[in-house]
Amino acid sequence: QIQLVESGGGLVQAGGSLRLSCAASGRTFSLYTMAWFRQAPGKVREFVGGISWSGGRPDYADSVKGRFTISRDNAANTVYLQMNKLKPEDTAVYYCAATRRIMALEVSDYDYWGQGTQVTVSS
């Protein structure tokens, strides 16, 4: 089992940057595919980016490609989401998630979730 705690959210102006962190408990963090999802008010939760257990083959939603970067530090049991050139439409609660599946882009593919961190981008 794995527990996830996100941090780093906040209020930022359009064009600015934020870095989200997700700290995981447990000694098997390196075995999990990790991902970030987000959910805006009145909308479904959507995939933002994911990274394999080795840190290779990161995958991103088209809406964030070129602006967001996902990375992980297995020694620190932490996954990061660097968000640059933020837009008002990036405003949402951002969730960290974990799965033992290799390819996982859907909410239903993930077994463990953090509590979420709010990101608000003002225009």
N, C-alpha and C positions, 0 to 999 in steps of 0.2 A: 504494500500500500504506500501511497505517496500523498503528502499534503503540500498545498501550494499557497503562497502568500505574495500578492502583487504589491508594488509600491512605485512611486514616481509620477503619478498622475497630478494634474493641476490645471490651472488656467493659463493660457498662452495666447498671444496675438497671432493672427494669420501670418504665415511665413516663418514662424518661430520653430523651435525644436523642443522635444522632450525625450527623455530616456526612461522607459519603464523597465523594472526589474521584477523577476519572479523567483523567489527563493523556495526551494523544495526541500522537504524533509526526507529521510530515508537514505539508505546506502546504495540503492539501485537506480538512482537518478539517471545514470549514464545509459541505462537500458531503454529509456523512454524516448519516443518521438514527442517533441514539445511544440506547442503552437500558441499563437495569440488569436483570439476572436474579439469581436466588438459588437455591442448592441446599443443602437440609438433608440430614443423614446419612440414607441409605436412601430418599431421595426424588428425583424427577426435577427437573431444572432448570426453574424457572418464571419467567415474565415478571413483573417488578415495575413498571416504568415506562419510557416511551419519549418521545423528543422529536424533532421534525423539525429539519431543517438550520437553519431560521430561528429556532427556539426557540418556535415557536407549536405549538398543538394537542398539548400533552402528554397522554399516555394512561397510565392506571394500572390495575393489578389491583384488583379489588374489595376484596381483603383489606387494601390499604394506602391506599385513597382517604380523603382527609381527614387522613391522618397523615404521608404522605411527599410530598415535592415534588422534582421533577426540574427542573434548569435547566442552561443551558450558557453559556459565554463563548467565543465563536468567536475573539476576539482572543487569548485565553490558551490556546486549544486544550484546553479543559477542560470536562468535564460533571460535575455535582454531583448528589448525592442527599441531601437533608435528610430525616432520619428523626426524627419526634417521636412521643411517646406509645408508645414501643417496648414490645413484648410478648414474652414468652418464645418464642412461636411464630414470631417474626421471626428467631430464631437460625438462621444459615446462612452459607455462603460467598457473598459478593456479587460478581458479575462485571459488568464493563462490556463492552459489545459495540457494534459498528459495522456499518452496512450502507448500500449506495447505494439500496436499495429505499425507497419512500416510506411504505408501510404495512407494518409488520413487527412481529408479535407472537410469532412462533414462534422457537425456538432455531435451526431450520434456515434461517431467513431471514437470519441474521447471519453475516458472513464473517470478522470479526476479533473476537478476545476478549482480555481481560486475564487475568492469572494468578489473580485473585480476592483478596478480603480478608475475613477472618473477622469476623463480628459475633456476639457472644454476649450474650444478654439474660437476666439472672438474675431469678428471682422473689422 
